[in-house]
Amino acid sequence: MNTTFKMTLLGAVLTIASATSFAADTLTDLATTKSETVTVKMTVPKMVNITKPNDITMAFDGQNAVTKSENFCIASNMGADAPVKLTLTGDNSGFNLTNTDSTKNDHNVVPFTVTYIAGDQNQVLTYGQEHANIKGAQWLNECNNNSTLKVDVAKDDALNVYFGEYTATLTMTVAAE
């Protein structure tokens, strides 16, 4: 077969295919009034939010363990008391306060513990671990500081360091379960 004949044949096939496709879309049942329905869908994923608690400032008196709590809110669009996952990480390699002012190379880290409290739930958190089934989530517009973050420093740990200011930054991450 020569090239011209092949091109002519291909053109004819495309023309027939195009006409057939157009015919399927042609309106054949014309009327003075016609109605059609259309479905509208929207998917809303599980979503969570967390408010920032106030910064926690503590002072050691040389005599007692140090405890300080701050309230915050975990909210979701999954309904009241919907479980979420909570993870705490930070700028140190664990729950440690570090003395950034000291020129000494030892006794510059104070460990601390973190507890999550909401209603009857009282859970000690592990650094970097995802804690599932955290309660306290409410609907997004009803957030009322329903959760508490409690930080504890043992007396012996505070007595085992040099003077100065000790700091840590925690990052709280919540995710839908």
SULDAJO-V619863 format. One record per backbone hydrogen bond with DSSP energy under -1.0 kcal/mol. CO is the residue of the C=O (numbers start at 1). NH is the residue of the N-H. E is the energy in kcal/mol with one decimal. If there is no record, write none. Layout:
# SULDAJO-V619863
((CO | NH | E) (CO | NH | E))
This chain:
# SULDAJO-V619863
((2 | 6 | -1.9) (3 | 7 | -2.3) (4 | 8 | -2.1) (5 | 9 | -2.6) (6 | 10 | -2.5) (7 | 11 | -2.3) (8 | 12 | -2.0) (9 | 13 | -2.2) (10 | 14 | -2.4) (11 | 15 | -2.1) (12 | 16 | -2.2) (13 | 17 | -2.5) (14 | 18 | -2.4) (15 | 19 | -2.3) (16 | 20 | -2.4) (17 | 21 | -2.2) (18 | 22 | -2.4) (19 | 23 | -2.2) (20 | 24 | -1.4) (47 | 77 | -1.6) (49 | 75 | -2.6) (66 | 153 | -2.9) (68 | 151 | -3.0) (70 | 149 | -2.9) (72 | 147 | -2.6) (73 | 51 | -2.4) (75 | 49 | -2.5) (79 | 82 | -1.5) (84 | 134 | -2.6) (85 | 175 | -2.0) (86 | 131 | -2.9) (87 | 173 | -2.8) (88 | 128 | -3.6) (89 | 171 | -3.5) (94 | 96 | -1.9) (95 | 112 | -2.3) (97 | 110 | -2.8) (98 | 167 | -2.2) (107 | 162 | -2.0) (108 | 99 | -2.6) (110 | 97 | -3.4) (113 | 152 | -2.2) (114 | 125 | -3.0) (115 | 150 | -2.8) (116 | 123 | -2.9) (117 | 148 | -2.6) (118 | 121 | -2.5) (121 | 118 | -2.3) (123 | 116 | -3.2) (126 | 129 | -1.8) (131 | 86 | -2.2) (134 | 84 | -2.0) (137 | 81 | -2.5) (138 | 76 | -3.5) (139 | 142 | -2.4) (147 | 72 | -2.5) (148 | 117 | -2.5) (149 | 70 | -2.0) (150 | 115 | -2.6) (151 | 68 | -2.2) (152 | 113 | -2.3) (153 | 66 | -2.5) (154 | 158 | -2.0) (155 | 159 | -2.0) (167 | 98 | -2.6) (169 | 91 | -1.6) (171 | 89 | -2.1) (173 | 87 | -2.5) (175 | 85 | -3.0))
